[in-house]
Amino acid sequence: MDMAEDVPAARPAATVVVFRRSMDGGPPEILLLERSGAMAFAGGATVFPGGAVDAADRVLAATTPGAELLDPDDAAARVAAVREALEESGLVVGVKGAVTAPRAIAARQRLLAGEGLGTILADEGWAIDFDSLVPFARWWPRHREIRVFDTRFYLADVGTGALDLVVDATENRHLFWASAQEALRLADAGRIKVIFPTRRNLERLALWPDFASARTHALATEIRIISPWQEMREGVPWLVIPADAGYPVDGEPLGNAMRG
């Protein structure tokens, strides 16, 4: 297995898969962003919004009603998912309260200017809605790379709500909506690059015709920590994940896998 006992400590992180209804009645679309090629982690790759959990996320989670029903690390990761979605795209997800596009844009500007998410939520009359962020997966690579993240994935749905997007040019260079199936086609055609965890999750998301089905599947599937490893298959090294963790594809040849 491609694991090690002396791996660097993993940094907690959160990723949010944001759904919206397709305008033409087709499969639901997912928010994707292309990371700047200058980024140390997954530079140039197309990913879901997300980032590291910080100390302020933990403080806000601990003081938000409903957090007492969750594991503290899970609650903090859900707060981080809300913050990262707003920071990276201008979308407000995972909150209770009336949201409009102008208010979301103003909230993002305040966040980028250094104001805390808790202050912004209070001023807007919003509150974290933990239940609207559905746990979907948890990936924790065990390798000797410098950047190792223990990432929790959540699902969120904006329906047909306020969808004005603003790219965070410091980390990302392009935001777009695409169905999971279309994103995989773009990757296969070489038009976007997706790292190994993103591809596996897109394949899993492509199984479901709408957010409700994906949510039902997620709630019925045990969250297991996914730590990919290497094994030989017919003389070829593969990067693989457990075959019974809810994913339709459990790996690919190591030479084809983009690892960040």
N, C-alpha and C positions, 0 to 999 in steps of 0.2 A: 504494500500500500504506500501511496505517496504522502505519508504523514510522518511527523517527527515529534518526539517528546519535548524537544527544546525549541519549539516554535515560539515566535514573539507573542506577547500577550495580545489578545484580540481586542479591538476597540468596538464597543457596542454601536450599532448603526440601525437605521430604519429606512425602508423603501416603501413607497405607496404606489399601487397600481390603480390609476384613476380611470374609471369607465365613464363613457357618455354614450347615449343612444345614437345610432347611425341615422343620418338625415334621410337616407333612402330605404330604411327598413332592413338593411343588411345586418351582419354581425356587429356587436358593439365595438366601439373604437376605444383605444387606450392611449393615454398621453405618453409620448416618448420624447426624449431629448438627446441631442447629439452633444457629447462632451467635447470641450476644447482639446485639441491635440496636445496642448501644453500641459494638461493635467497629468500628475504622476500616476494616478490610478485610473485605469480604463480610458486613457486619453484617446479621443477620436471615436469612441464606442457610442452606440445608441443604447440608452438605459432608461429605466423608470426614475422618476424623481426620488431623491433620497440623500442621506448623508449621515454623519456621525451624531450620536446622542451627546448633548453637552450638559453641563451641570445645571444650567437654567431650566432645561427640559425636566430634570428630576425634581427641582423645586416646584415648578408649576404643576407637575403631575401629582406630587404629594399633597398639594393644597386644593386640588380640584375634586368636587364630589363625584363619586363613582370609582375613583382610583383605589379606594379601600377594598374593592371587590377583585382587583387584579394584582398579579405579581408586580412589585414596584418596577422591575426592569421592563416589563411589558408596558406598563402605564407610561413610563418615560419615553419608550420607543414610539408609542402612539402620538405623544406630544411632538416628538421630533419629526414624525411623518407629516403632521399638520404644518409645522414650521417650515420644513424643507419644501413642501409643495408650494406654499405661499412665496417663499424666497426665490425658488427656481423658476416658477411659472406664473405667479400672480393669481393662482387658483386658491380659493378658500375651501378646503375640504375638512371633514371631521369636526364640524362645529354645529352647535345649536344657535339659531338666531337668523334673522333676515340678512341675506347677502346679496349685494348688487355688484355689478362690474366696477362702477366708480369707487365704491367703498373698498372692494378688494384691492384695486390699484393703489389707493391711498394707504391701505394697511401694509401693502408690500413696500411702499416707499419708506414708511416709518420703520419697518423691520430692517431694511437695508441701511437705513441711517443709524442703526444701532439701538433702537428702542426694543425693549423686551416684549416677547409675544404675550405674556400675561397682561401687561399694561394695555397693549393694543386690543386684546380680546375684551377687557373690562370696559374700555372706552367705547367700543362698538356694540356692547351689549351681547357679545358672543361668549360661548363657553365650549370647552372641549366636549365632544360627544363621543366618548370612548366606544360605545356600541356600534357606531357607524363605520368604524375602522375594523375590518374583519381580518383576523389573523389567517394568513395563507401559507406561509413557509418560514423557515429559518435556516440560513446558510452560514456555515462557519468553516471555511477552508483551513486545513491543518497543514501548512507548508512553511517553508523558511523565508518567504518573501517578507520584505520590510513592512508592508502594509497588510495587516490581516484584520478583517472586519467580521464581527459576529452580527449578521444582518437579519433583522426580522422584517418580513414582507407582509403588507396589509392591502386589502382591497377597499376601495371607496367608490362611490357612485355620485356623479353630479347630474345625472339625468339630462335635462336640457337647460340647466341653470346658467349662471353667468360664466361665460367661457372666454373672456378676453385674456389673451396670453401675452406675457412679456418675457423675453429671454433674459436670463442672467448672464450677461456677456463675459463676466469674469471666469465662469466655469463652463458655460455652454454656448453653443453657436447656432443651434436650431431647435425649435420645438415643433412637433407635429402630432396629429392624431392619425392612427391607423388601427385596423383590426389586428388581432394577433396573427391571423393567417396572412394578412398583407405584409406585416413586418417580417415574417419568416420568408415570404417570397422576395422581399427587398434584400434580405440578408443572403439568400441563396443566389441572387443575381449580382451580388457584390456591390449593391448600391448603399448599403449600410453595414456596419460592423457590429456584431453582438458578441459579448463575452459569454462564456460557458453557462453561468447561472441564468443570464437573461434568456438565452435560447431555450434552456430547459423549461423556464417558467412561461415563455411564450407558447411553447408546445402544449403545456398543460392548460393555459388559458384558452387556447384555440379549440379545446374540446367542448366549450360551453356556448350556447346560443345567446345568452343574455347575462346581465349581472346577477339576477336572482338565482339562476342555475349555478353560476360560479360561487356565489355566496353559500348556497346550500351545500355544495361539494366541499367548500373550505370548512364549514362548521362541522361536517360529518367526518373530516379527515384529520387524524391525529397529527399534530405538529411535531415532526422529528427534526433533530439537527442534522442537516445535510453537510457532510464533509467528504467531498469527492476524493477518490483515490485512483491510482493507476493499477491496471491489471492487463495481462496478455490475453488477447483473443485471436486465435488462429495465427499466432506468431506476430501479431501487430499490437503495439501498446495502445491501450484505450484509457481515457479518463471517464470514470463511471461514478454513478450514485446508486443508492439502494433501489432495487427493482420494485419494492413494495411501498414506496413513499408517496404515491399518488401521481407520479409522473409517467406519461405514456412512452417516453424515450429515456433510457437509463444511461446513455453515454454516447461518445463518439470517438473516433481515432484521435489519439493525442496530437498528431500532426495537424489536425483540422481545428482543434479547440483553441479559442482565444481566451486567455485567462486573466486579462486585465493588465 
